[in-house]
Amino acid sequence: MNSEMKVGLFVLVGGVLFGTAVFLLGDYSFQRYYTVNAAFSDVAGLPDKAVIKLSGVEVGKIQKIYLKEDKVIVQLGIMEGVKIYRDARYLVGSTSVIGSKFLEIGQGTPAAGILQAGETVQGENTLPLDRAMTKVMADLQGLIKDVRGNGSLTNNLSAIMNNLREVTANLNELVSDSQPHAQNMMERMDSITAKLDDMLAKTDAIVDKISRGEGTVGALVSDKQMQENVTSTLNNLKDASASVKNVVGRINGFKTYWRWDWKYDPVARASKSDFGVRIYPRDGRYYYVGAANVINTKDKTHGTDYETRNTVSAQMGWETKEFDLYAGAVSGSAGGGVRWKPFYYNSGWDKISLMFEASEFTRDRSIKNRPFNNPRYDAGVNVAFNKYVSATVRLNDLAEVKRLNYSTRIAFEDKDIAYLLGLVTLGSAGKK
């Protein structure tokens, strides 16, 4: 190969490499695109040439960003063949807190029709990170002021505690009125039980003599039919005595706990309360009934809250050392859940438990113009500081909005209610 051919070959290879570099660096592509315009009030630092993702899949790139009057117009280049429905949502996403930004499209429904090239859509505004952090800090400061000072939270807590005091006072008054009669009744029942035991002991001796035909009574009932009648009567007396002891024991078998949960949603900037009572008729079995998501509907809302307000929860549960299973009405809808203590065998870590809850299995509705079609799934972590106070970090509605919530629980045992339930059980047994 002579020098001229070498030079020609070198120039040819260099031209190919240069063309390839220009093609790659210039972001050229053989893919065909159609254009859609999206109008925003603020694109939160979205860069030019950023990728476009539809339901998490890359479908194009941003061609141009420019100002038009008081709006920011983002020119979207969408790959040919990709269908976007007219009710789709457009917002600025980010790969992480400090990661690169991209345009995210939440696909709509086929019934709304297909978006055509050249149309203009309305984008949803995204709060920039610096302003979001400032807003969060302001909310935290406001929450701290409410907790420390005379804010709405302190006033609400004071009102709730006053109501609890009134309820407890009324219950105490009711118990104090009924307790003397109940004590007298219990004393009489103890006396009756003792007399029954004494009588049964004596009748056992009598029956033994009768069965051997001793004495006058033995002679009178020497026939087999009379012996069977007497024995049957005494057995009935024994069963009645055992039934009385069983009912008396159930009076002290009830345990009752009041529970109050205060929940805060930082996205909706709203707080709600759950309040109810958990009743244990025996170890390992309980019933819970109470109000869920209690809030004054006249209060102003500062953010979007998708929770169903002022509903009822009623559940039946089973407890073991490691698990707590429950089912019934969960915030007004059929559902159930499980709580698991993975470190129940460790005295230092046994206060930590994991929870998972499922409800609204046939949900198909729109809440505040947003469709909800999936069942609701909640998951969280709970830490019990003692048997009265615990805290929970919880992710609500994992299949839809994925809202992070914080809650605090206060629980206390009410022996007066348990005593009244025992009396009700005794009265019911007496009517049967």
ZAMARGU-4260 file (C-alpha; in steps of 0.2 Angstrom, whole numbers, plus 5000, padded with zeros to 4 digits):
<rodrens>
0) 5000/5000/5000 | 5008/5017/4995 | 5007/5033/5005 | 4993/5040/4995 | 4982/5026/4999
5) 4986/5026/5017 | 4982/5045/5017 | 4965/5042/5008 | 4961/5028/5020 | 4965/5038/5035
10) 4954/5053/5029 | 4940/5041/5026 | 4941/5033/5043 | 4942/5050/5051 | 4927/5056/5042
15) 4917/5042/5047 | 4922/5044/5065 | 4918/5063/5064 | 4901/5060/5057 | 4897/5047/5070
20) 4902/5059/5084 | 4892/5073/5076 | 4877/5061/5075 | 4878/5056/5093 | 4883/5072/5101
25) 4870/5081/5091 | 4856/5070/5097 | 4851/5065/5080 | 4839/5051/5078 | 4830/5041/5064
30) 4815/5041/5075 | 4800/5052/5070 | 4791/5063/5082 | 4775/5073/5083 | 4774/5089/5093
35) 4762/5093/5108 | 4763/5109/5118 | 4761/5109/5137 | 4758/5126/5147 | 4765/5128/5165
40) 4765/5142/5177 | 4782/5135/5184 | 4793/5121/5177 | 4804/5120/5193 | 4821/5120/5184
45) 4816/5107/5170 | 4830/5108/5157 | 4829/5108/5138 | 4831/5091/5130 | 4825/5082/5145
50) 4817/5065/5143 | 4798/5063/5143 | 4791/5047/5152 | 4774/5040/5150 | 4769/5029/5165
55) 4788/5027/5168 | 4793/5023/5150 | 4803/5035/5140 | 4793/5041/5125 | 4801/5057/5119
60) 4811/5072/5123 | 4808/5090/5126 | 4812/5100/5110 | 4810/5118/5117 | 4805/5128/5132
65) 4800/5147/5131 | 4789/5160/5139 | 4773/5166/5131 | 4765/5180/5141 | 4763/5173/5159
70) 4765/5155/5154 | 4780/5143/5151 | 4777/5133/5135 | 4786/5116/5134 | 4787/5109/5117
75) 4786/5090/5118 | 4792/5078/5105 | 4782/5062/5106 | 4787/5046/5097 | 4776/5042/5082
80) 4764/5028/5087 | 4763/5033/5105 | 4745/5037/5110 | 4742/5049/5124 | 4724/5052/5130
85) 4716/5069/5132 | 4714/5067/5151 | 4732/5063/5154 | 4741/5073/5168 | 4758/5082/5164
90) 4770/5086/5178 | 4788/5089/5182 | 4797/5073/5190 | 4814/5070/5197 | 4824/5054/5198
95) 4829/5059/5216 | 4829/5073/5228 | 4845/5081/5219 | 4843/5070/5203 | 4840/5076/5185
100) 4822/5082/5181 | 4811/5075/5167 | 4793/5077/5161 | 4781/5064/5168 | 4765/5060/5159
105) 4751/5051/5169 | 4741/5041/5156 | 4722/5045/5155 | 4708/5034/5150 | 4703/5029/5132
110) 4686/5036/5134 | 4693/5054/5134 | 4700/5052/5116 | 4717/5052/5109 | 4728/5069/5109
115) 4732/5075/5092 | 4748/5083/5086 | 4749/5102/5088 | 4737/5103/5102 | 4741/5112/5118
120) 4738/5104/5135 | 4738/5111/5153 | 4752/5105/5164 | 4752/5103/5183 | 4763/5115/5193
125) 4777/5107/5204 | 4783/5116/5219 | 4803/5118/5218 | 4813/5109/5230 | 4819/5125/5239
130) 4802/5132/5241 | 4795/5115/5246 | 4809/5114/5260 | 4804/5131/5266 | 4786/5127/5266
135) 4789/5111/5276 | 4800/5120/5289 | 4786/5133/5291 | 4773/5119/5294 | 4785/5111/5307
140) 4787/5127/5316 | 4768/5130/5316 | 4766/5112/5322 | 4779/5115/5336 | 4770/5131/5341
145) 4753/5123/5342 | 4761/5109/5353 | 4770/5121/5364 | 4758/5136/5365 | 4740/5140/5364
150) 4737/5134/5346 | 4723/5124/5338 | 4731/5108/5342 | 4733/5112/5361 | 4715/5118/5361
155) 4709/5102/5352 | 4718/5091/5364 | 4711/5101/5379 | 4694/5099/5372 | 4696/5081/5370
160) 4703/5078/5387 | 4689/5088/5395 | 4676/5077/5386 | 4685/5062/5392 | 4685/5068/5410
165) 4666/5071/5408 | 4663/5054/5401 | 4674/5046/5414 | 4665/5056/5428 | 4648/5050/5421
170) 4654/5032/5421 | 4661/5033/5438 | 4645/5040/5445 | 4635/5026/5436 | 4647/5013/5443
175) 4647/5021/5461 | 4627/5020/5460 | 4627/5002/5455 | 4643/4996/5464 | 4635/4994/5482
180) 4620/4983/5475 | 4633/4973/5464 | 4644/4970/5480 | 4629/4965/5490 | 4624/4953/5476
185) 4641/4946/5475 | 4642/4943/5494 | 4625/4934/5493 | 4631/4924/5478 | 4647/4919/5488
190) 4636/4914/5503 | 4625/4904/5491 | 4639/4895/5483 | 4647/4891/5500 | 4630/4884/5506
195) 4628/4874/5489 | 4645/4866/5492 | 4641/4861/5510 | 4624/4855/5504 | 4632/4845/5490
200) 4644/4837/5502 | 4631/4832/5513 | 4620/4825/5499 | 4634/4815/5493 | 4635/4806/5510
205) 4616/4804/5510 | 4616/4797/5492 | 4629/4785/5497 | 4619/4779/5511 | 4603/4778/5500
210) 4612/4768/5487 | 4617/4755/5501 | 4599/4755/5507 | 4603/4761/5524 | 4591/4770/5536
215) 4573/4774/5533 | 4576/4784/5518 | 4586/4770/5510 | 4571/4758/5514 | 4559/4771/5506
220) 4569/4773/5490 | 4575/4755/5489 | 4567/4753/5472 | 4578/4758/5457 | 4567/4771/5450
225) 4567/4782/5466 | 4586/4781/5467 | 4588/4787/5449 | 4576/4802/5452 | 4585/4807/5468
230) 4602/4805/5459 | 4596/4816/5444 | 4590/4830/5456 | 4607/4831/5465 | 4616/4831/5448
235) 4606/4846/5442 | 4610/4855/5459 | 4629/4852/5455 | 4627/4859/5437 | 4618/4874/5444
240) 4632/4877/5456 | 4645/4876/5443 | 4636/4888/5431 | 4635/4901/5445 | 4653/4900/5448
245) 4657/4901/5430 | 4646/4917/5428 | 4654/4925/5443 | 4671/4922/5436 | 4667/4930/5420
250) 4663/4947/5429 | 4682/4949/5432 | 4687/4942/5415 | 4683/4958/5405 | 4697/4971/5401
255) 4693/4987/5392 | 4705/5000/5385 | 4701/5017/5378 | 4711/5022/5363 | 4714/5039/5355
260) 4725/5041/5339 | 4730/5058/5332 | 4735/5058/5314 | 4744/5071/5303 | 4745/5071/5284
265) 4759/5083/5279 | 4754/5084/5261 | 4736/5088/5265 | 4742/5099/5280 | 4727/5091/5289
270) 4725/5082/5306 | 4712/5069/5310 | 4708/5058/5325 | 4702/5041/5329 | 4693/5037/5345
275) 4686/5021/5352 | 4686/5007/5364 | 4694/4989/5363 | 4686/4976/5374 | 4694/4959/5379
280) 4681/4947/5384 | 4696/4934/5387 | 4714/4933/5383 | 4719/4933/5365 | 4702/4939/5359
285) 4695/4957/5357 | 4682/4968/5349 | 4685/4986/5344 | 4672/5000/5340 | 4675/5018/5337
290) 4675/5034/5326 | 4688/5036/5312 | 4695/5051/5304 | 4685/5063/5315 | 4687/5081/5309
295) 4676/5097/5309 | 4670/5098/5291 | 4669/5117/5293 | 4688/5119/5295 | 4698/5126/5281
300) 4708/5114/5270 | 4725/5119/5264 | 4730/5104/5254 | 4721/5090/5244 | 4714/5077/5256
305) 4707/5061/5249 | 4703/5053/5266 | 4684/5048/5270 | 4680/5059/5285 | 4670/5055/5301
310) 4667/5036/5298 | 4665/5021/5310 | 4677/5007/5313 | 4671/4990/5321 | 4683/4975/5321
315) 4685/4958/5329 | 4703/4953/5332 | 4714/4939/5338 | 4731/4942/5347 | 4746/4931/5350
320) 4763/4935/5357 | 4769/4938/5339 | 4754/4943/5328 | 4738/4953/5330 | 4725/4949/5316
325) 4709/4959/5314 | 4694/4961/5302 | 4678/4971/5300 | 4674/4989/5296 | 4690/4999/5293
330) 4686/5017/5292 | 4669/5013/5285 | 4674/5000/5273 | 4676/4981/5274 | 4694/4976/5277
335) 4707/4969/5289 | 4725/4969/5294 | 4739/4961/5303 | 4752/4968/5315 | 4768/4958/5317
340) 4782/4959/5331 | 4797/4953/5322 | 4807/4955/5339 | 4794/4949/5351 | 4807/4937/5359
345) 4819/4952/5363 | 4815/4963/5378 | 4824/4978/5370 | 4816/4977/5353 | 4799/4969/5356
350) 4791/4987/5356 | 4793/4988/5337 | 4779/4981/5326 | 4776/4981/5308 | 4758/4983/5301
355) 4749/4980/5285 | 4730/4984/5281 | 4719/4981/5266 | 4702/4988/5263 | 4690/4995/5250
360) 4692/4980/5238 | 4679/4986/5226 | 4684/5004/5225 | 4679/5013/5209 | 4675/5031/5211
365) 4682/5049/5209 | 4687/5059/5224 | 4690/5077/5221 | 4691/5074/5202 | 4704/5060/5204
370) 4699/5042/5200 | 4702/5029/5212 | 4701/5011/5205 | 4712/5000/5216 | 4710/4993/5233
375) 4717/5003/5247 | 4733/4996/5255 | 4742/5004/5270 | 4759/4999/5278 | 4769/5006/5293
380) 4780/5004/5308 | 4775/5007/5326 | 4785/5010/5341 | 4777/5008/5358 | 4786/5019/5371
385) 4776/5010/5385 | 4759/5002/5387 | 4750/5019/5386 | 4759/5029/5372 | 4765/5024/5355
390) 4770/5032/5338 | 4767/5026/5320 | 4775/5031/5303 | 4763/5025/5290 | 4761/5025/5271
395) 4743/5026/5266 | 4735/5020/5250 | 4750/5012/5242 | 4741/5008/5225 | 4735/5026/5223
400) 4742/5042/5231 | 4755/5035/5243 | 4753/5047/5257 | 4765/5047/5272 | 4756/5050/5288
405) 4762/5052/5306 | 4751/5047/5321 | 4752/5046/5340 | 4742/5034/5351 | 4736/5036/5369
410) 4728/5021/5377 | 4722/5018/5395 | 4713/5004/5404 | 4695/5008/5411 | 4691/4995/5424
415) 4674/5003/5428 | 4668/4999/5410 | 4675/4981/5412 | 4665/4979/5428 | 4649/4986/5420
420) 4651/4973/5406 | 4653/4959/5418 | 4637/4965/5427 | 4628/4965/5410 | 4635/4947/5406
425) 4628/4942/5423 | 4611/4949/5420 | 4610/4941/5403 | 4615/4924/5410 | 4601/4927/5423
430) 4588/4929/5410 | 4592/4913/5401
</rodrens>
